[in-house]
Amino acid sequence: MKLHLNTAPNQLLFTGYAASHVLIGGTRHDTSLLLSAGGVEVAPWAGLDFTALTAAHFAWIAEHPVDIVLLGTGTRLRFPRPALTRPLLDARIGLEVMDLGALCRTYNILIAEGRNVGAAVLIDPD
């Protein structure tokens, strides 16, 4: 699906997505990543599936200066165990879990509102 909202022209936004990738500013990304005002970073969980997520992955996210993290769990909505997300709670960072399409749309809206948000994208390996 392609997305076309661009009310924040100086920000990187999701411009499309599919089960195997996301488009950010028209550039295709086939691996798991974190998108924030700081840019695009390949995530330490790249190449892993949802069941391999650890507290260390969420601690890595917590090192970023964001107020809320949107976690996109692929084509299905899956919730990580609370023990895994504890580093975000300790850092006072909110967490919202959603499927990939909802993550892309929600991130673009929140960025357009001037919110300090990060998008943690999980692309399941084939």
N, C-alpha and C positions, 0 to 999 in steps of 0.2 A: 504494500500500500504506500502511496506517496502522500506526504503531508506538505502543505503550502503556507501555513501561518508563518509570518515573519514580521512581527511587530518590534523585534529587538535586533536591528540590523547589525549591531556590533558584537553580537553573541553567536556562538556556535549553536545551531539548533538541529534537531532531528528532521530530516527531510524525506525519510522513507524507512521502511523496515520489512523484513520477512523473517521466517523462522531461523534462517542461517546467517543473517547479517542485519546491520543497521546502516543507514546513510546519514552522515552528519555533514551539513553544508554541501551535500552532493557527493561527498567522498564515501566510498564503501568501506565498511569495517567488518571483517569476518571473524573477529575474535572478541572475547569478553573484554569489557573496558569500563572505565569511569569517566564520565563527562561532567565537567563543572566549569565555572567561570575561569578556572586555571587552564582549561583545555582538555584534550583527550589523552588518557593514559591507559596503556594496556594493563589489565588487572592481573594480580597474582593468581587468580583462579582461572586464567585463560587456559583452555584445553581440558578443563575439568568439568564434570557434570554437577548438578545441584547437590547430590549426595556427598560430594567431596568437599563442600564448603566447611571452613573451620573458623574458630574465633579469631585466629590470626588474620584471616581475610578481612573480617570486620574491623579489626584493630588497624589495619592498613587504611581502610576508608576513614576511620576516626582521626587519622593524622591530617586529613584535609580540612580546610576551613569552610565547612558547610553547616547550615542549620538543620537541614533535612536531607535524607537520602531516599531516593526512590529505587527500590530493588526490583528489577525486571527479571522474572524467573523463566523466561522463554515463552512458549506458546501456552503453557499451563500455569495457573496460579498455585504456587507452592510456598509454604511458610517455613523459614528456618527455625530451628529450636531456639528458645529464648537464651539459653546458655551461650549460643554462638554469637548472638547480637549484643551481648553484654557490653563489649567495648564502646558501642555507640551510645548506650544508655549512660555509661560512665562519663563519656565526653559531652553529654547533654545534646546529642544529635538525634533528631526524630527519624523514624523509619516507617516507610510505607511500602508494602509489598504488592506487586501487581504483575500482570502479564506484560509482555513486551510492547504490544500496541498501546495499552493504557499508559505505560511508562513514557513512551515517546510523546504522546499527546499531552500528558500532565506536565512533563518537564518543560515543553515549549510554552505552555500557559504560565507556569510559575516563573520562568525566566522573563517572560514578557511583563509580568507583574513586578519585576525587580527583586524577586526572592533569591536567597542564597541557597541554592539547591544543587545536589549532585545526583547523577543518574548512574547507578551501578547496573551494568548490563551483563546478563549471563547468556552467552551463546553456547548452547549444548553442542559438544563435539558430535560428529556423525558416527 
